Amino acid sequence: MKPFTLAISPNYVQHWGLWEAVREVYQNALDEGEAGASTSIRHAKGVLSVSTNRGRLTPQTLLLGQTTKTGTSARGQFGEGYKLALLVLTRLGHPVTIYNGDVAWEPKIERDDHFGCEVLRIYVRPLAISEGDGVTFRIGGVSDEQWSDIDANIHPITDRDAILEGESQRGRIYVGGLFVRRMEKFRYGYALAAKTLRLDRDRGMVHDFDLSLVTSRLWTDRQDSPEAYALLKEGAPDVQYLTSHVTKQSAVVATVAQQFDREHGANTVPVSTQAEVERATASGRPWALVPETLKNVVAQSRDIYIPMKGMTALERLRKFNESYRWRFTDEMRRDMEDILTQMEGTA
């Protein structure tokens, strides 16, 4: 059979290595697994095999942009994944055979006279004995050390969100069971379901805001979590948006408030700005300077309002305007200035 020629330069995705290529192949298998197929990845005698027991690859899937995953929560939705994986593996010198029912597909990088350069070709040969339903990728030349690195990038939790403890997992982010990247400022690792976090084509870009929003929710849902207090104290990104999720009934609120009281005393008020320090000092209340998120979580459990003592109503209003005008809209600022002008004129 005439080979399929893919108009992809061998120099494409130069930053991809063995892991990125294997990740693309395995993520396709995992997507099939979520659709009901059984999947496996194993390594023996220098050969890495990734298999599903259901489905076939059709020639149409060799077209860039062709995918059956659009609109789903599948990890790969860009229609390029396994084609690019074949390109990279072949470029790196790893022989690849795809056992696809009664045929085998074998990629090669060869010069094409029409394009005047090298391209990726997929050769198809019939098998004497059909492999049956399902698809198996066999990747040769994978050493034990390389397999160890690949295995470390695969996590068994694929269908739910979880906090990962232990120093070895610190800052490691997995999406759908596959390692995405290490986030240096995060104190814990996280395994997230594929539908939880959208990734770019390279599956390496994670936006800090999106990740912090997700991880903050996980800490909100966690029962009896003293670790959350330590994260809030140091202002860790893991819990940066905790107050976007908590309510008075959240388990983490009671835990954090109790730990704050044990450390500082039940009568101590949490403060996070210089203005709040001055108010607490003027009122005679003991105070503790903490990150704003920690203060706001404690505020869910009790009233932390600090009255302005020893000041007239006008002085209090001036102080309020000085402390919070940065939060006002332009219209609110004009209204406040008008109010102060009127009050000062009658004082």
Helices and strands as residue ranges (DSSP letters): E 4-6, H 18-34, E 39-44, E 47-52, G 59-62, H 81-91, E 96-100, E 103-112, E 117-126, E 135-139, H 144-152, E 162-164, G 167-169, E 172-175, E 178-182, E 189-192, H 208-221, H 227-233, G 237-239, G 242-244, H 251-264, E 269-271, H 274-283, E 287-289, H 292-299, H 313-324, G 325-327, H 330-346
